[in-house]
Amino acid sequence: MSTILLTDPEQRASLAAARSLARGGHRVVTLGASRGLAGASRAVSRHVSVRPDVLRQPTALREATARAVRDHAVDVVIPVTDAASAALLGAEACIGARIAGPSAEAYARASDKAGLLRIAEACGVRVPRQHTLQRMNDPWPEALHGALVVKPSRSVVEVGGQSVRLGVRFAANAAAARTIVAEHAPEAYPLLLQERTIGDGVGVFLLRSGGATRLAFAHRRLREKPPAGGVSTYREAVAVPPALQSVCEALLDRLEYEGAAMLEFKEDRKGGEVVLMEINARLWGSLQLAIDAGVDFPNALVAMTLGQPLPPVSPPRVGVRTVWEFGELDHMIALARRSAAALDLPPDVPVGWGAALRALLDHRLGDRPEVFRWSDPQPFIAEALRWLRRA
């Protein structure tokens, strides 16, 4: 039995990983500002509490992680968020445990959205039409038209010694995009301006080691939060398209990437081609779906990190669906209360109470709840209380 430390227990990926690792015979410790979802689970044997500001300061987070490793005889640390990954990857010597993830250099390459899309295009992967603003006051591109996406090239930047998370913004036209760009601080640059791709989200999930794929999985996003695009709230396991998997493998090879990764695509409804949006170089929010479909990324990732044989692998069960309960509720409330324009949705997408009711009735009897489990109900209760405080 190994002891595994998971950062950021408020994340659903941490909860899914904790449950999976405990079933695999590991002892699980979490580290975060609160117990969150994972820390409330019976799968976790110990929670290490740190001040919230520690999570935003890379040096402080490395020091807190090193103390937790010493105090609890941790063998493997899994950084769950981008902020934790940026702080911990490559810091094994000072932390005193193995870090489950890509090298710091491969993580940086995969997380640099501007550089990633250039490499992807060279590998034959279709990417959105885009322009990069390297710094404030760069000339505005006249070649981009219609709805645009303003996307920082990195999800997390360091400002004044603290990690700051940056998000994607939608703009109906170039004028709106200019307004959004003007709101960004200098540290957010480079900024990507992309022509918006409308279509269903497709995720390809791979575990790579030694230049080979050890695990492969794919899902189709059925709904997201916010509705225009974000984290998936309802999704279905699908067969991994062989051609798309080959493209993903070639891209990760170019990045010299080993570890678990989610490659996020959109299927352009204009032409049907899949367009690469980004790579999540860490565990992802819909991890529970892969586990429910029989693809156990957390235990395989730990085995790979420790140099052990991987657990037996079975083909994924296609058609399995999971629903993030409160994410779906937020999706339906947004549809009921806000207009398509306010939600950054195309004008032909239905909204209102009728659309919210159709989303509710779309669920199937066999759908699996992501957070609630009869054998481990406390995380659901913790999330319900958090949701009610926010509502």
N, C-alpha and C positions, 0 to 999 in steps of 0.2 A: 504493500500500500504506500502510495506517495501522498505528500501534502501539497495541495495546489492552492495558490492564492489568486483570487479574482479581484480586480479593481472594479470600482464603479458599480456597487450592488444595486443601485436604482435602475440599472438598465435591464431590459428584458432579455438581452443576450446573456447577461450574467446569470440570471435565474435559470435559463435553459441550460447553460453550461454547468451550473452547480448541480442541478438535478441529474444530469447525465453523468457527470463525474462521480457523484456519490453512488449511483447505481453501478458504476464501473469499479467500485471498491476503493475509491480515493477519499481522502480526508480533505474537506474544502474549507478554506478560510476566506473571508471577504475583507476588503479595506475600502473605506469610504467615509463621507461625512455623516451618513445615516445608514441604518440597516437596509433601507430600501426594500426592494422586492426579494432579491437573493438572500440578503441577511435575515429576512423573516422566514425563510424556508427551513424545513427540518433537514434539508440536505446539507446545510452549512453548520459546521461544528463550532465555529468561532468567528465573531465579527470584530475587526480592529477599527476603532473610531478615530478619525482625524478631523482637524478643523477644516471648514470648507475652503479657506484660502490656500491650504496645502495642495489641493487638487489643481489649483490654477498656477502654482509655482513649480516648474520642473525640478529645480534643485531640492526643494522641500519634499516633493513627492518621492524623489529617489531616496532621500534620507528616511522618510517614513516607511517606505517599502523595505529598505534594508533592515530597519528595526523589526518590522513584522516578520521578515524572513528569519532573523536570528531568534526572536522570541518564540516562534512557532515551528521551527525546523522545517521551513518551506523548501520543497524541492523544485517547483516550477511556478513561475509567475505568469499569468495571462493578462496582459493589458487589454481592456475591453473597449475603451474609447480612443478617439484620435489623440486627445490630450495626453492620456496615459501612455499610448504607444510612442508618441513623439518624445516623451520624457524618459521612458524606460528601455526602449529597444537600443541595444548596443551598450547597455550599462551593467552587464552581468558581473563584471569584476567588482564594482562597488556595491552591488546589491547582494551578491553572494548566493544567487540561485540562477537557474537557467530561465531564460525569457522565451516564452512560446510565441514565435512570430518571425517575420522576415528579418533580414539584416536591417540595420538603421538606414543604410544607403538604399536598399531596395524599397523600403517603406517610403523614403523621401521621394524616390522616382515615381512610385505608384500614386502617391498623394499629391504630387504636383500636377494639377489638372491641365495646365497649359502644356507642359512638357509631355505628359502622358498622351494627349491627343495627337501631338506631332509624331510620337513614336508609333502610336496605333495606326495612324494613316499610312506610315511607311510600311507597316505590316499588312496592309490591305484591309484594315478594319474601317468601316464607314463611320465617320464622325460628323457632328453638326458643322455647318458653315459657321465660322467664327472669326473674331478679331481679338487680339490681345492688347489691352491698354497697359503698358509697362509701368506708367507712373501718372500722377495727376497732371492734367493739362495736355496729355497726349492728343494728337489730332483725332477727330471723330471719324470713324469709317463710314463712307457713304454707300458702300456696296451692300450692307446688310439692310434688309427691309422687313416689314411686318412685325409680328410679335417676337420679342427678344427675351433672352434670359441673361441676367447679370449674375455672374458666378465668380467668386474669389478663387484664385488658383489653388489655394490651400484652405482646408476646413478649419484649421487652428493656426493662429499666429501668436507670437510672443510679443507683448507690448509692455514695456516697463517691468520685465521679469515675470509677467503673468501670462498664462495661456488664455487667449480670447477666441471663442468659437465664432465663425462667420457662416452666414447662410446664403442660400440661393434666393434671388428675387426675380419675379416675372414682370415684364413690361409689355403693355399692349402695342406700343410703337416706339420709335426712336426718341421722341420727345420725353416720354415717360422714363425710358432707359437713362437718358441724360440726367434726369432728376435723381434717380436711384444712385447712379454713379457718383454724383456730387455729394451724397451722404456718406460715402466711405472714407475712412481715415487713410493716411498714407501707408500705414502698415498692411492694409488689405491688398495692396497691389502686389503682383499683376492681377488685373481683373479681366475675365473673359466675357466678351459679348457674343452670344450664340443665337442663331436663328432657332426659334423654338420648334421642337419636334413633338407633334401630337400623336399619341398612340399608346397602346398597352405597354406596361413595363414588363421586362423579362430579366430575370436574374440568373446568372450562371455562377456556381459556387464550386471552387476547386481547392483541393489540398495537394500541394506540389512538394516533392522531395527528390533530390538527386536527378532533376531534370525529367521526372516522371510524375504522372497524375496518380495519386493514391486514392482519392475520393472525388466523385463528380456528382453534382446535383443541379437541378434547375427548377425554377418556379415561375408562374405567371401571376402578376399582380392583378387582383380583381378590384380592389379599392385602396385608396391611400389617404393619409392625413398629412397636410391639408388635401382636399380633393383634387387640386390641380397637379399635385405631385409632391411626394415627400416619403415618409415611411409607410410601408404597406400595412394595412389593417386587416385585409382579407386576401388570402392567396392560395394557390393550388400547385401541388407538385406535378411537374410535367417531365416528359422524357427529354434528356439533354440532346439537342440537335447535334449530330456528329460533326458537321461542318463548322458550326459555331464553337464547339468545344476545341476543335483544332486551331481555330483562329485565336481563341483565348489562351491556349497553351503556347502558341508562338509568341504572343504578346508578353506573357509572363516570363518566357525564356529570354526575350530581349531585355526585360527589366532585371534579369538575374534574381527572380523572386522565388523564394521557397517559403511555404507556410500556407495558411488558409486565406482565401481572398474571395470577395464577391465582385463580379463584373456586372455592372448594371447597364442594361440596354433599354431602348424604346423601339417598338416596332412601328415605324412610320406608316400611319394609315393612308398616306398619299400613295406610296409606292410599295409598301409591304416589306421594305428592307429593315434590318435591325441596325440601330445606330448606337454606338457606345456613348454613354453619359459619363461614367466615372468608374473607378475601382475603389472599393472599401477594403483597405489593407489590414483588416482586423475581423473579429467576429461581428456578425450583423444582427439586426433586430429580429428577423424572421428565422433565426436559427432553430427555434422549436419545430418548425415545419419539417426541416431536413431530418431532425432526430425522429419525429413521429413517422416520417416516411422510411425510416430504417437506415439513414446515413448519419452516423455518429461522429460528427466532426470533432467535438471536444476531446473525447477519449483517444481518437486517432492522433490529434494534434499533440496531446501530452505524450503518447507513446513515441511519436516521431521526435519530439524534443529530447526525450530521455534515451533515444537510440534503441528503443525496444521494438519488437515485431508489432505491426499494427493489428488491431482486433479483426476478426473475420468480417469480410465485406460482402453484403448482399445487394442485388439490384434495388434501386429505390422503388417504393410503391407509388406508382403514378396515380393521380386523382385524389390523393389525400389533401384535405383543406384544413387550415387553421384560421381562427379568427382572434384578433386582439380585441378583447371585449370592450374596453373603454375607448380604444382608438376608433372602433366601429361606431360607438355611440357618439363620439365627437364628430365623425364624418357625417352621420345622419342629421345631427343638430345643425351643422354648418349648411347642409343642403336645404334644410327646412327654413332656416332663418335668414339666409343671405342670397343675394342675386348672383348670377353667373359671372357678371363683371367684377363684383366684389371678391369673388373666389378665384379670379384669374382663370376661369374656365372658358372654353370656346362657346360661342353663342348658341350652338346647337345642342349643348349638353343640358338635359332637363334638371331643374332645381325645384324647390318647394316641398311641401309636405308629401305630395304624391311621389316625388323622387325618393324622399327619405323612406316612405313606406315600402316602395319597391326594393330598396336596398335591404330592408329588414326581411322581406319575404324571399329574398334571393338566397338566404341561408338554407343549408341542407341539414337533414336530421343527423347525418354522420359527421358534421363538422366538429373539429376538436378545439376546445377553448385553449388559448395560448397560456394564460396565467392561471386560471382556476384548474385545480386538480383535486379530486376527492381525497387523495392520499396526502395532500399537502396544501390545505386551503389558506394558510396564513398569508402568503404573498398576495392573493386576490383580495383579502380583507384589507391589507395594507394599501393596495392600489385604490380600492374603493374609498377608503378614508381620504387618501390624497386627492382623488378626483372630486369628492364632495367638498373638500376645503377650497378647491379651485373653482368649483362651479358657481 
